[in-house]
Amino acid sequence: MTTRTRKARVLMAAAQPQIVVKVDRRSPDGHVGFLSVHNPAKLNVLSSALMDAFVAAVAKLGQDEALRVLVVTGTGNKAFIGGADIDEMARLDAASARAFITRVHRCCEALRNLPVPVIARIDGYTLGAGLELAAACDLRVATESAQFGMPEVRLGMPSVVEAALLPTLVGWGRAREMLLLGEIVTAHEAARWGLIERVVPADALDQAVERWIQAVLAAEPRAVRLQKLLIRTWEKLPLTDAIKAGIDSFVSAFETDEPSRAIAKFRARRRP
């Protein structure tokens, strides 16, 4: 095989839609995962094949006990994820629609079930299934040029699955506005509404993500995992039961020596 042929094959492979995963092993017990949806020719939209690969990749990352945080993004600066593949949706019927939309849900559910925090690194269009994935993340930071929308009603279908998370982020009024009108929202509007946590210039996006990564790494790993699990539990419970679940989680923290070690380090830093 010639060098030119090898280069051509590498370029062809890079052009193929795929889920790209990298793990930054910053210490023996401090791994940072980066997952990118790579389909830049189509605004990183999610086909069924990409969604299956996404779920499998997240499941594999979840098996890494040293994983501390996952960053999810899309290739390039035109789109985080531009939605689900509209060409594939055009071929759906009542029999195939359920399997397709369930795949979207499984992608979102995979992020919500991952035991560590998930950061959405957002640049460009974040539409439909892409916005549902962003909503399923724990933290969201976007560039000033990012745009958000749920345009499904303009395509003859309702916004579903993890669109159900939107009222908890933006309130029922804003959620109705997004879902019933299908209009695009700017990054600054999204931040004012509570849809995202931070808006930054494009050249500050990676720095903002890194600040959050460092904050997670500075916290105690088991405590962070317990906290994410508790937050998920709170979503399902009335207040009284949520408080009881919190008490159980607090007790669970003391099943290891992590609190005593962390408190000792904190007290040592306070000494003159």
N, C-alpha and C positions, 0 to 999 in steps of 0.2 A: 504494500500500500504506500503510495507516495505521500509526501508531506502535504501537498495540496489537497489530496483526497481526505486525509485525516482532518485537516482544518475544515473542509467542507462538511464532513460528518458532524464535527463538533458544533458548527454553526447551525446545522439543521436540527440537531438535538436541542440546542438552546432556544430555537424558534418554536419548538413544540410546546403547546400548553401543558403545564405541569405544576405540581406543588413542590416548592423548593424549601428544604429544611436545613438549617445550620444550627449547631450547638456550640456555644462559646463556653468552654470549660474554664471558668475563671479561678476556680479552686476545686479541690477534691469534692467539696460539698456545696458548690455554688455554680451550677450550670444555668446559662441563660439561653433560651431557645428563640430562634427567629424563623417564622414560617411566612413564606411569600406565595401569593397566588400569581403565577406567571402565565399570563395570556394577554400581553400588551397590545397585540394586533386587534383585539376585541374588547378593549377596556377592562381586561381581567375578569370577564364574565365567567360564571360557573356553569359548566356543562355537567351532565350526570357523571361522566368519567372523572372530572376534576373534583366533584363533590365527594365521590367515593374515596379518591386519593386523599382529600383533605381530612376526612374522618379517620382514615387509617393512620395518617401522619400524626394527628393529634393524639390518637390512642397510643401510639408508640412513644411519643414524648411523655405521656402520662405515666409510663412504666419506669421512667428515670427518677429514682428517689432523690437524686441530687438536683433535679430541676427546681429552680426558684421562681422563675418568671418566664412568660412567653410573650413575644412581640409578634403581632400579626399585621401584615401589610400586603400591598400589591406592587407589582413591578412597574417602575416608571413613575412619572408625576401626573399622568393624565387621569388615572383612576385608582382608588383604593380597590373597590370591586364594583363594577358597573351593573351588577345584578345577576340574575340567572340568564342562561343562554336563550335569547328570544327566538332564535332559529329552531331550537329544540322545542320550545314552548308552542311554536306555531304548528307543530305536528301532534300535539297532545289531543287526546279525547278523554271522555269521562273515565275510561278504563285505565289509561296511563297517567292521568293527572295526579292521582293519589301517590303513586310511587315517586314521581318527580318532586312534588312539593315536600314529601316526607324526607327526601334527601337534603333539601334545604334545611329543614328542621334538625336533622341529625348533625349537620355542620355546626349549627348554633348550639345545640345541646352538648356537643363534644367540647366546645370552649367553656360552657357553663359548668360542665362536670369536671373539667381539668382541675386538679387540686391546688393549683398555684394561680396567682393573679395573671390575667391576660390583658395586655396593652394593645389597643388598636392604634397603629401608626397610619394616619390618614392623609393622603394627598390626592386631590382630584375628585372625580365623581364617586359618590357613595350612594348607590341607588338600589331600591328594592331589596333583593336578597343580600346585597352588600351592606345596606343600612341595618338589616336584621342581624347580620354577623357582627357589625360594630356594636349594636345594642347588647349583644350577648357577651361582649368583652367587659372586663371589670373597669377599665379606664380607657379614655379616648382623648387623643391629642391630634389636632388637625392643622394643616397650613391655612393661611388666610384665603387661598384660592379654592379650597375644598368646597364642594357643593353636595347637598343632601336632598334626597327626595324618595317618595314612595309612589311611583307613577302607575301602579298596577291598574287603578280604575280607568285610566286612559287607554289601557290595553284590553279592557273587557273582563277584568278579574279583580277580586278583592285582594288587599294586602293581608297576609295571614301569618301563620306560625309565629315566629318571634317578633313580629310586629306588635304582638300582645304586650311586649315589654315597654313600648313607647309611652303609654300613659303614666307608668311609674317614673319615667325620666322627664317628660315634658308636661304632664298633666293631661286631663281628658280633653280640654278645649284645644290645645295645640295639637294633640294627637288626632283629633277629628279634622282639624285644618289640614294636616299633612295627608291623612288617609282618604278623606273625601274629595279634596281638591287636586291632589297629585302634583302640587307645585314644588319647585326647587327652592331650597332654603340655603342661604349663604352660611359660611362658617361662623361669622360673628352672630348671626341670628341664632344658629344652632347652639352656640355657647350661652347666649342670653336665655334661651329656653331651657337649658340643662341637658340638651341632647349630647353634648360633648363637654369635657372638663377644661380643655385648654385650646387656645388658638395662638399660633406662632408664625413668624415669617418662615418661608420655605427653607432658608438656610439655617434655621434654628430648630428644625424638626427633630433631627437625630439627637441634638443636645438635650432637648426636652424629654425625649424618650429615655435617654441615658440617666437623666436626673431621677426619673421614676424607678429605673432599674436599680440604681444605687440605693434609693430609699428602701426598696424591697430587700436588697442584699444586706442592708444595715439592720433589718429586723430579724427576729429569731425565726428560723424556717418552719418549725412545727407550729408555732403560734400563728404564723401567716396562713398556713394550711387550715388550722382550726378556725381562724377568722373567716376565711372564704366559705368554708362549709357552713358555718353558722349563719352567714349572710344569706346563703341559699335557703337554709332552713327557715329563717325569718320570713322569707317571701311566701311561705306556704301556711303560716300559722297566725291565728289571732294573737293580740298583744300579750295576754296572760301566758299563753303557751310558749310564745317566743321568748319571754323572760325566763321561763323555766328551762328552755333549751339552752339559753345563755349560761345559766348556773351549771348545767351539766357540762358545757364546753369548758367553763372555767376550771371545774374539777379535773377534767381530762388533761388540762395543761400540766397539772401537778403529778401526773402518772410518770413523768420523766423528770430529770433534773434540769431541764431547760430553764424554767423560771428562776431557780436558785442561782444558776450560773449567770443568767442575764442580770439579775438584781445585784449580784456581787460585782459584776463589771461596772454597772451603773453607779453603785456606791463608791467604788474605787475611783471613778472619774470625778466624783464630787469632793473627795478629800483634798485639802489644801496641800 
